[in-house]
Amino acid sequence: MNGRVPEREEQRRLMLLRAAFREVAEKGFADVTLDDIARRAGVSKGITLYYFSSKEDLFRRLFGWLVDSIHARMREAVEASSDPVEKVRALVAITFPSPSKNRAFFRAFVDFCGLAARHEGFREVTARFYRCCREIDGAIIDDGIRRGIFANREAASAASTVRAIFDGLMMQWLAEQDLETSFPEYRQRCERELLRYLAGSSEAGSDPLPGSDPEKPAAAESAAS
């Protein structure tokens, strides 16, 4: 029975993290209290403080948990294919799973990035997020360059640009009035622009790579649970 205690505690910690994520996605960090999180998780505030020493500690751990979850999903998605182009499409599917999931995750992520600008503990998690994204993106780019599929670029710089395309289009989508209607267009545009950039094509309206279909929606994957 004692062997079940760590497992039960981990399940309760995960339950609190998920409750915190939902609260932040709906209200933003500044307006969320530990009471809100405890209430949504169905536990007392005292239980919450048993697992997390403060609101800041809880949210820093939440940020780290989200980052680790995203990286795990990214790796799983890209490892499912050996083709660099399909790996890029898999990353787009992970980044643009659905309007509701994207809205929840990126609203929380933007809030965390704001905290990172002011708090060192959050800044380290943000740096880790982008460092790992660039590693995953860079490996795909290196492979595509070796195979002659992508243009010959410095992989680290190209990986940074790939992230800028993802983030820039996501932020623009979040500013749209109709998130549901505009979502497929932004997802398709993200895939199209990434492949065009990686292939070294600058001609507007051209297919980014032979055999590619820029109008084909990416398969939906979960970005955050």
C-alpha angles and dihedrals in degrees: 000000000000089000089065095059097080090046092050091047091050090051091051092048090051090048090054092048091052091048090049091050092053091048094050092046090054102037111013128243097280094056099043120095132192087246089058092052094045091049093051091047091048096239137105125269087245090060089051091052090049089064099032125034095213144350090268091051091050093049094046089053090045090053091050091048092052092048092050091047093052093048091049091052092047092052092046091050097048094043090059090073135044094202117093093215092052090047090057090049089050090054090051090051090051093047095044105036100144139328094256096047093044093049093050097045099043095044087057092042093052089050091052091049088055089053090048090060089062107027126056094210092059092042091060091055092049090050090050091050094055094039091057093043090053091049092053093042092044093053090053091048093048090051092048092050092049090052093048092243098112128046117266104264138148099273098216093052092044091051090053090051091049089056090048090055091050094047096040095052092043092053091048091050091052088057094055119111094224108041095176097052096041096046100085091048093053093045092051091044092052092053092045095049094045093052092043091052094046092047090051094241119147099171109116114233095015122124106263093221135009110274094013122135109207092186094056109106116234117246112261119250131175114264096184134004 
